[in-house]
């Protein structure tokens, strides 16, 4: 099967955008075929196509096995991550070096959207240790080069209490307090702005706050996906109600002026793994069409306490110095977890309950993950779920 014509045309048009982005930025278009996996590497100067002899069915099995290992802190995902690295990137590794690539912008096809790219492994290092990693879609292209504001203001929305079908998230209060300090209140959070949690977080209050045009919007709640059904794919609101994608779609420019929409919630980027992966981009694409320049979402049910620490570090890195991009700030927070450089509280009860459920899935054929007390959150489970879509500047 030939590479899709529209993808080839997109790649040609993207070359000029790459020239205008920071040096070392390249794009990778992917295509999962019935018999072969194909990619196009696009740099500011050249395009090159590659293929690997693996069909969609076999690739999907490897992706799901890798995800199972990555989501279990007791298992070592690196052997499976290395297998996928060879398939997805092995053919172009030398060309990436020759292009002096620093940032890889991915256009993902099919179930590749389920892959935590940051946790791919080349045999010695994770991919996040080598490159900045972002995802782009047609909804991203118009704003890829928009320059960011030097300083951000923020609004945070959170759900701490348990609701039907959704566990409590006790770490949300500390997470939001570490990110946002309200105007006139004691300083603690990185950004100045507003916070609305639980009963104060309603659909109406959300709309009112978004009309204030904060540059950063942080939502710490649950999101449920039903692939193909926008009326049942919904964000859990603090009062226990749902704000569906269908409802969001009807609010013009809902996220207008937002430079980063961070969804530090469970499964904000993925459904139940039974589809073709389109739901991974569903909320993010909608948010970008509704005005947001970039979205950070997650690929699995993330741990409460560690996520709180990672998110605070993301904003701290972004505000620490002029010129730090959103992508680099997220990458540094992830690397801090991997290398044990961040002072983050140990696992909460919520974390332990997740671990216990995952332990029951562990089979004898899996390789145990070597724990390091000096880096308790080094396993990709804690940091690789998060990915950035859209404008990463």
C-alpha positions in Angstrom: 0.0 0.0 0.0 1.4 3.4 -0.9 1.8 6.1 1.7 -1.3 8.2 1.9 -1.2 11.0 -0.6 -2.5 13.6 1.9 0.2 12.7 4.3 2.9 13.2 1.7 1.4 16.6 0.8 1.2 17.6 4.4 4.9 16.7 4.9 5.9 18.9 1.9 4.0 21.8 3.4 5.5 21.3 6.8 9.1 21.8 5.7 8.7 25.6 5.7 7.2 25.4 9.2 10.2 23.4 10.4 12.6 26.1 9.1 10.7 28.6 11.3 10.8 26.4 14.4 13.9 26.0 16.7 16.9 24.3 15.1 16.8 20.5 15.4 13.0 20.2 14.9 11.9 17.3 12.6 8.6 15.6 11.9 7.8 11.9 11.6 4.7 10.8 9.8 3.6 7.2 10.5 1.4 4.8 8.7 0.4 1.3 9.9 -0.4 -1.0 7.0 -1.7 -4.5 6.8 1.7 -5.9 5.9 4.2 -3.1 6.5 4.8 -0.1 8.8 5.9 3.0 7.0 7.3 6.4 8.1 8.3 9.7 6.5 11.0 11.7 8.2 10.7 15.4 7.3 13.5 17.9 8.1 13.7 21.5 6.9 15.6 20.3 3.9 14.8 16.7 3.0 12.1 14.0 3.2 12.9 10.4 3.4 10.6 7.3 3.6 11.2 4.1 5.5 9.4 0.8 5.9 9.5 -2.1 8.3 8.1 -5.6 7.5 5.5 -5.9 10.2 1.7 -6.0 9.7 -0.9 -4.2 11.8 -2.0 -7.2 13.8 1.5 -8.1 15.0 2.4 -4.4 15.7 -0.8 -4.0 17.7 0.1 -7.0 19.8 3.5 -5.6 20.6 2.0 -2.2 21.4 -0.5 -3.7 23.9 2.2 -5.9 25.5 4.4 -2.8 25.9 1.6 -0.8 27.4 0.8 -3.6 29.9 4.4 -3.6 31.1 4.7 0.2 31.2 1.6 0.4 33.4 2.9 -2.0 36.0 5.6 -0.6 38.2 6.7 -4.1 39.1 7.6 -5.0 35.5 10.6 -4.0 33.4 9.2 -2.5 30.1 12.6 -1.9 28.5 12.9 -5.1 26.5 9.5 -4.6 24.9 10.3 -0.9 24.6 13.5 -1.8 22.7 11.5 -4.0 20.3 9.2 -1.2 19.4 12.1 1.3 19.2 13.7 -0.9 16.5 10.4 -1.0 14.6 9.4 2.6 14.9 12.7 4.4 14.8 15.5 1.9 14.1 15.7 2.6 10.3 16.0 6.3 10.8 18.2 6.5 13.9 21.3 7.4 11.9 19.5 10.0 9.8 18.2 11.6 13.0 21.7 12.0 14.2 22.9 13.4 10.9 20.0 15.9 11.0 21.1 16.9 14.5 17.5 16.3 15.6 16.5 17.6 19.0 12.7 17.6 18.9 10.6 14.9 17.2 7.1 15.9 16.2 5.0 12.8 15.6 1.9 12.3 13.4 0.6 9.0 14.8 -1.5 6.5 13.0 -3.9 3.9 14.4 -2.9 2.2 17.7 0.5 4.0 17.6 -1.5 6.7 19.5 -1.5 4.3 22.5 2.3 4.2 22.6 4.1 6.1 25.4 6.8 7.5 23.1 8.9 8.7 26.0 9.4 5.1 27.2 10.7 3.7 24.0 14.2 2.3 24.7 17.2 2.0 22.4 19.1 -0.4 24.5 20.8 2.1 26.7 18.5 5.1 27.0 14.8 6.0 26.9 13.7 8.1 24.0 12.9 11.0 26.4 16.6 11.1 27.3 17.5 11.8 23.7 14.7 14.1 22.3 11.9 16.3 23.0 8.7 14.5 21.9 5.4 16.1 20.8 2.3 15.0 18.8 0.8 17.0 16.1 -2.5 16.7 14.1 -4.1 18.9 11.4 -5.7 20.8 14.2 -2.2 21.8 15.5 -0.7 23.1 12.3 -2.2 26.6 12.2 -0.7 27.5 15.6 2.6 25.5 15.6 4.7 28.6 15.3 2.8 31.0 17.6 5.2 32.5 20.1 4.2 32.0 23.8 3.7 34.7 26.4 6.7 35.2 28.6 4.7 34.7 31.8 1.6 32.7 32.4 -1.5 33.2 34.6 -3.5 30.1 35.4 -6.9 28.7 36.4 -7.1 25.3 38.1 -10.1 23.0 38.3 -10.1 19.9 40.4 -12.2 17.0 41.8 -11.0 15.5 45.1 -14.1 13.5 46.1 -15.2 10.1 44.9 -18.2 10.0 42.6 -20.0 7.1 41.0 -17.4 5.2 38.9 -14.6 7.6 39.9 -12.3 7.2 42.9 -11.3 10.1 45.1 -8.2 12.1 44.1 -6.9 13.5 47.5 -3.7 14.8 46.0 -5.5 17.3 43.8 -5.6 20.0 46.5 -1.9 19.9 47.0 -1.4 19.7 43.2 -3.4 22.8 42.5 -1.9 24.7 45.5 1.6 24.0 44.2 0.6 25.3 40.7 -1.6 28.3 41.3 -1.8 30.9 44.0 -4.9 33.0 44.0 -4.8 36.7 43.6 -4.3 38.4 47.0 -3.7 35.0 48.7 -0.5 33.5 50.1 2.1 32.7 47.5 2.8 29.0 47.1 1.9 28.1 43.6 4.0 28.9 40.5 1.3 30.9 38.7 -1.1 33.6 39.8 -4.8 32.9 39.1 -7.9 31.2 40.3 -8.7 27.7 41.7 -12.1 26.0 41.7 -12.5 22.5 43.3 -15.4 20.1 44.0 -18.7 22.0 44.5 -17.1 25.3 43.3 -16.1 23.5 40.1 -19.3 23.5 38.0 -19.8 23.7 34.3 -21.0 27.4 34.8 -18.0 28.3 36.9 -15.7 26.7 34.4 -17.1 28.7 31.5 -16.9 31.9 33.6 -13.3 31.3 34.4 -12.3 30.4 30.9 -13.8 33.7 29.7 -11.1 35.5 31.7 -8.6 34.2 29.1 -6.0 32.6 31.4 -2.9 31.4 29.5 -2.7 28.1 31.4 -5.7 25.9 32.3 -5.1 23.0 34.6 -7.8 20.3 35.1 -7.3 17.6 37.7 -10.3 15.3 37.3 -11.4 12.1 35.6 -12.3 11.7 32.0 -14.2 8.8 30.5 -14.0 8.0 26.8 -16.5 6.2 24.6 -14.9 6.0 21.2 -17.2 7.3 18.5 -19.7 8.7 21.0 -19.2 12.4 22.0 -22.3 12.4 24.1 -20.8 9.8 26.5 -17.2 10.9 26.4 -17.1 13.3 29.3 -15.1 15.3 31.9 -16.2 14.7 35.5 -17.2 18.1 37.0 -16.7 18.8 40.7 -20.4 18.6 41.5 -20.6 15.1 40.1 -22.0 16.0 36.8 -20.5 15.5 33.4 -19.3 17.9 30.7 -19.4 15.9 27.5 -17.4 16.5 24.3 -20.7 17.1 22.5 -21.5 19.9 25.0 -18.0 21.4 24.7 -18.2 21.4 20.9 -21.3 23.7 21.1 -19.4 26.4 23.1 -17.6 28.6 20.5 -13.9 29.3 21.3 -14.3 27.6 24.7 -10.5 27.6 25.2 -9.7 30.8 23.4 -6.5 32.4 24.6 -5.3 29.2 26.3 -1.6 28.5 25.6 -1.6 25.2 27.5 -4.5 23.0 28.6 -3.2 20.4 31.0 -5.4 17.4 31.7 -3.8 15.8 34.7 -6.6 13.3 35.1 -7.2 9.6 34.6 -7.3 8.4 30.9 -7.6 11.9 29.5 -5.9 10.7 26.3 -7.1 7.2 25.8 -10.2 4.9 25.8 -10.3 1.2 26.4 -7.7 0.1 23.8 -10.3 -1.6 21.6 -10.5 1.1 19.0 -8.1 2.5 16.4 -6.6 5.0 18.8 -8.5 8.1 17.4 -9.9 8.8 20.9 -6.4 9.5 22.1 -6.5 12.7 20.1 -10.2 13.3 20.6 -10.2 15.8 23.6 -6.9 17.4 22.5 -8.1 18.0 18.9 -11.4 19.4 20.1 -9.7 21.7 22.6 -7.3 23.0 19.9 -10.2 23.6 17.5 -11.8 25.5 20.4 -8.8 27.8 20.8 -6.2 25.9 22.9 -2.7 26.1 21.4 -1.4 23.0 23.2 -2.7 20.2 25.3 -1.0 17.8 27.8 -3.0 14.6 28.4 -2.4 11.1 29.8 -2.4 7.6 28.3 -3.5 5.7 31.4 -4.8 6.0 35.0 -2.0 8.0 36.6 -0.9 7.8 40.2 -2.3 10.6 42.4 0.7 11.7 44.5 3.4 11.4 41.9 1.3 13.2 39.3 0.9 16.1 41.6 4.6 16.4 41.9 5.3 16.0 38.2 2.7 18.7 37.3 4.2 21.2 39.8 7.6 20.6 38.4 6.4 21.1 34.8 5.1 24.6 35.6 8.1 25.4 37.8 10.5 24.5 34.9 8.4 26.6 32.4 8.6 29.7 34.6 12.1 29.2 35.8 13.8 31.0 32.9 13.0 32.9 29.8 12.8 30.8 26.6 12.0 27.5 28.3 9.5 25.8 26.0 6.4 23.9 27.2 7.9 20.7 25.7 11.3 21.1 27.5 9.6 21.9 30.8 7.6 18.6 30.6 10.7 16.7 29.5 12.7 18.0 32.4 10.0 17.1 34.9 9.9 13.6 33.4 13.7 13.3 33.5 13.6 14.4 37.1 11.4 11.4 38.0 13.5 9.0 35.9 16.8 10.1 37.6 15.5 10.7 41.1 16.3 14.4 41.0 13.0 15.7 42.3 11.8 15.8 45.9 8.4 14.2 45.6 6.3 12.7 48.4 6.3 8.9 48.5 3.3 6.9 47.1 -0.1 7.7 48.6 -2.8 5.2 49.4 -4.2 5.8 45.9 -0.8 4.9 44.4 -0.6 1.7 46.5 -4.1 0.6 45.5 -3.1 1.0 41.8 0.1 -1.0 42.4 -1.8 -3.8 44.1 -4.3 -4.1 41.3 -1.4 -4.2 38.8 0.5 -6.9 40.8 -2.4 -9.3 40.2 -1.8 -9.0 36.5 1.9 -9.9 36.7 2.7 -13.2 34.9 5.8 -15.4 35.4 7.1 -14.5 31.9 7.6 -10.9 32.8 11.0 -9.4 33.9 10.8 -7.6 37.3 11.8 -4.0 37.4 14.9 -3.2 39.5 13.7 -0.8 42.2 16.0 2.1 43.2 15.2 3.7 46.6 17.0 6.9 45.4 14.6 7.2 42.4 11.2 5.8 43.6 9.4 7.2 40.5 11.9 6.1 37.9 9.6 3.5 36.4 7.9 4.9 33.2 4.5 4.2 34.8 4.9 7.5 36.7 6.1 9.8 34.0 5.6 8.3 30.5 1.8 8.6 30.4 1.9 12.3 29.7 2.3 13.7 26.2 2.0 17.1 24.6 -0.1 17.9 21.5 0.1 21.0 19.4 2.3 24.1 19.9 5.2 23.1 22.1 7.0 26.4 22.2 
